[in-house]
């Protein structure tokens, strides 16, 4: 059995009439009708004619008042979605003063950019570590018909989908670099890639609501308080090991160059034992944390 999908609405442009001719015309019609009624009553003030003339003038006045409900204004970066007797007529995006069928409902939809700052969401990353993450999303309505007819409340829909997308992205990546080979992109180290992935995920989720994602940014990222201290120690240990490794590599390079220069310039001839002693002393000096304290040897190396 095939799965039924709800058809998407599509925005169409509606060319509304300018309201200024009606602003001038309706009062002119009312003044003319009541002027003619007054003249007719003054010429032939018969009871039946009086009732007919007054009733006609009142009816025309009521019609003009009903027509006045057709006026509407579209401000910059806003739109009006027009619905007549349950049928979508179109959307007016151009700013101005318009008139349309007075029985048409006119729903205002803002086309401005909106900011959504999510709460700090607690979620497990790819390795199961609890983390806190938050994001700021900038979005705007792209299709007013979808925003009004395909979802119940597009603003609330965006808020819910933002939180869902953040959770989906966070659980698909490790928090820090080098923690897994399954997905090398980390939340902390590859922010740009994670942001682009979050933006694409949000755009796919908000397509039904006619919403366009303009920008996405990670606003908060940290380990959960219950493991923050342990993870901080782990990061410090990793940094210390990396620094030590770099120091040792540099020290070995310096010692190698020193021995090569001594042998090349024939400053002193060293046997293997003296070379080992020199290498040990240089490594202690280059790799040690405390200041070097020289020791004077009064005898020879062998005494």
C-alpha positions in Angstrom: 0.0 0.0 0.0 1.4 3.4 -1.1 2.0 6.0 1.6 -0.2 9.0 1.1 1.6 12.4 1.4 0.0 15.7 2.0 0.3 18.0 -1.1 2.3 21.2 -0.5 0.8 24.6 -0.9 2.5 27.1 -3.2 2.5 30.8 -3.0 1.0 32.8 -5.8 1.1 36.5 -6.3 -2.1 38.5 -6.1 -2.5 41.9 -7.8 -4.7 43.9 -5.5 -6.4 47.1 -6.6 -5.1 50.4 -5.3 -7.3 51.8 -2.5 -7.1 55.5 -3.3 -9.8 55.5 -6.0 -12.2 53.8 -3.5 -11.2 56.3 -0.7 -12.4 59.1 -3.0 -15.2 57.2 -4.6 -17.1 55.8 -1.6 -17.6 59.2 0.1 -18.6 60.7 -3.2 -21.2 58.0 -3.7 -22.7 58.5 -0.2 -22.9 62.3 -0.6 -24.5 61.9 -4.0 -27.0 59.3 -2.9 -28.2 61.3 0.1 -28.3 64.6 -1.9 -30.5 63.0 -4.5 -32.7 61.5 -1.7 -33.1 64.9 -0.1 -34.0 66.5 -3.4 -36.6 63.8 -4.1 -38.2 64.2 -0.7 -38.4 67.9 -1.1 -40.2 67.7 -4.4 -42.7 65.0 -3.6 -43.0 64.4 0.1 -45.4 61.4 -0.1 -45.2 58.8 2.7 -44.6 55.9 0.3 -41.9 57.7 -1.6 -40.2 58.8 1.6 -39.9 55.3 2.8 -38.6 54.0 -0.5 -36.0 56.8 -0.9 -34.7 56.5 2.7 -34.6 52.7 2.5 -32.6 52.9 -0.8 -30.2 55.4 0.7 -29.7 53.3 3.8 -29.0 50.2 1.7 -26.5 52.0 -0.4 -24.8 53.4 2.7 -24.6 49.9 4.2 -23.1 48.6 1.0 -20.5 51.4 1.1 -19.7 50.6 4.7 -19.2 46.9 3.9 -16.9 47.8 1.0 -14.8 49.8 3.5 -13.8 46.5 5.1 -11.9 45.7 1.9 -9.1 48.2 2.6 -5.8 46.9 3.9 -2.2 48.0 4.2 1.0 46.1 3.5 4.0 47.5 5.3 7.6 46.9 4.2 8.9 43.4 4.7 5.4 42.1 5.4 2.8 40.4 3.3 -0.9 39.7 3.3 -2.3 36.2 2.6 -5.8 36.5 1.1 -8.4 33.8 1.6 -11.9 34.2 0.2 -14.6 31.7 1.4 -12.0 29.1 2.2 -10.1 29.5 -1.0 -6.5 30.8 -1.2 -6.5 33.8 -3.6 -2.9 34.8 -3.4 -0.3 36.8 -1.5 0.4 40.5 -1.7 4.1 41.3 -0.9 4.5 44.8 -2.3 4.1 47.5 0.3 1.1 49.9 -0.3 -2.5 50.7 0.4 -5.0 48.3 -1.3 -8.6 47.3 -1.7 -10.1 43.9 -2.3 -13.3 41.9 -1.8 -14.4 42.9 1.7 -15.3 39.3 2.5 -11.7 38.3 2.0 -9.6 37.5 5.1 -6.2 39.1 5.1 -3.6 37.3 7.2 -0.4 39.3 7.9 2.9 37.4 7.6 6.2 39.0 8.4 9.0 38.5 5.9 11.7 39.8 8.2 14.6 37.8 9.5 13.9 36.1 12.9 16.4 34.9 15.5 15.9 31.7 17.5 18.3 31.2 20.4 17.8 27.6 21.6 18.1 26.6 25.2 21.1 24.7 26.4 20.3 21.2 25.4 21.7 18.2 27.2 22.5 15.4 24.8 25.0 12.5 24.4 27.6 12.9 21.7 28.8 10.1 19.4 30.7 8.4 22.2 27.9 8.7 24.7 29.5 11.6 26.7 26.8 14.0 28.0 27.3 17.4 26.7 25.5 20.8 26.6 24.9 22.5 23.3 23.0 25.5 22.1 22.6 27.3 18.8 21.4 30.5 17.3 19.3 30.2 14.1 18.4 33.1 11.7 15.4 32.3 9.5 12.6 34.0 7.4 9.4 33.0 5.7 10.0 32.1 2.0 6.6 30.7 1.0 3.7 32.4 2.8 1.2 29.8 1.6 3.1 26.9 3.1 3.7 28.8 6.3 0.0 29.4 6.8 -1.6 26.2 5.4 0.9 23.4 5.7 1.7 23.7 9.4 -0.4 24.7 12.4 1.8 27.4 13.8 5.0 28.0 11.8 6.8 29.9 14.6 6.3 27.1 17.1 7.1 24.6 14.4 10.5 26.3 13.8 11.3 26.3 17.6 10.6 22.5 17.9 12.5 21.6 14.7 15.5 23.7 15.8 15.9 21.6 19.0 15.4 18.4 17.2 18.0 19.2 14.6 20.6 20.2 17.2 20.1 16.9 19.0 20.4 15.0 15.7 23.7 16.8 14.8 25.2 16.5 18.3 24.7 12.8 18.7 26.4 12.2 15.3 29.8 13.7 16.2 32.3 13.4 19.0 32.9 16.3 21.2 36.7 16.6 20.7 39.2 15.8 18.0 40.9 12.4 17.8 38.3 10.6 19.9 37.0 8.3 17.1 37.8 7.3 13.6 34.1 6.6 12.7 33.4 10.3 12.3 36.5 12.5 12.5 34.5 15.7 12.4 34.3 16.9 16.0 31.9 19.5 17.5 34.7 21.5 19.1 37.3 21.3 16.4 35.3 21.5 13.2 32.8 24.2 14.0 32.4 25.3 10.4 31.6 21.8 9.1 29.1 21.2 12.0 27.4 24.5 11.4 26.9 23.8 7.7 25.6 20.3 8.5 23.2 21.9 11.1 22.0 24.4 8.5 21.3 21.7 5.9 19.5 19.6 8.5 17.3 22.5 9.5 16.5 23.5 5.9 15.4 20.0 5.1 13.1 20.0 8.2 11.7 23.4 7.7 11.0 23.1 4.0 7.4 22.0 4.7 6.7 25.2 6.6 8.1 27.4 3.7 10.9 28.7 5.9 14.4 29.5 4.7 17.4 29.1 7.1 19.7 32.1 6.6 22.4 31.3 9.2 23.2 28.9 11.9 25.8 29.3 14.7 26.8 27.2 17.8 26.3 29.5 20.8 27.2 27.1 23.6 29.2 23.9 23.7 30.6 22.2 26.9 30.7 18.9 28.7 27.9 18.3 31.1 28.7 19.4 34.7 28.9 15.8 36.0 31.9 14.9 33.7 33.3 18.3 33.1 36.1 18.0 35.7 37.2 14.5 34.5 37.2 15.6 30.8 39.2 18.7 31.7 41.9 16.5 33.3 41.9 14.4 30.2 42.4 17.4 28.0 45.2 18.7 30.1 46.9 15.3 30.1 46.6 15.1 26.3 48.0 18.6 25.9 50.9 17.8 28.3 51.8 14.6 26.3 51.6 16.5 23.0 53.9 19.2 24.4 56.4 16.7 25.8 56.5 14.9 22.5 57.2 18.1 20.7 60.0 19.0 23.1 61.6 15.6 22.8 61.5 15.8 19.0 63.2 19.3 19.1 65.8 18.2 21.6 66.8 15.1 19.6 67.2 17.3 16.5 69.4 19.8 18.4 71.6 17.0 19.9 71.9 15.4 16.5 73.0 18.7 15.0 75.4 19.4 17.8 77.2 16.0 17.4 77.4 16.5 13.7 78.9 20.0 14.0 81.4 18.8 16.6 82.5 16.0 14.4 82.6 18.1 11.2 84.6 21.0 12.7 86.8 18.5 14.7 86.5 20.6 17.8 86.9 17.5 20.0 87.1 13.8 19.3 84.5 11.8 21.2 84.3 8.1 21.7 80.9 6.4 22.1 80.9 6.7 25.9 81.6 10.4 25.8 79.0 10.9 23.1 76.4 9.0 25.3 77.3 11.3 28.2 77.1 14.4 26.1 73.7 13.3 24.7 72.4 12.6 28.1 73.5 16.0 29.5 72.0 17.8 26.5 68.7 16.0 26.7 68.5 16.8 30.4 69.1 20.5 29.8 66.7 20.7 26.8 63.9 18.6 28.3 64.1 19.5 31.9 61.4 21.7 33.5 63.7 23.3 36.2 66.7 25.6 35.7 70.0 23.9 34.9 72.5 23.6 37.8 76.0 23.0 36.4 78.3 20.4 38.2 82.0 20.9 38.0 84.0 17.8 37.5 87.5 18.1 39.0 88.8 14.9 37.6 88.4 13.2 34.2 85.4 11.4 32.9 86.8 8.0 34.0 88.1 9.0 37.5 
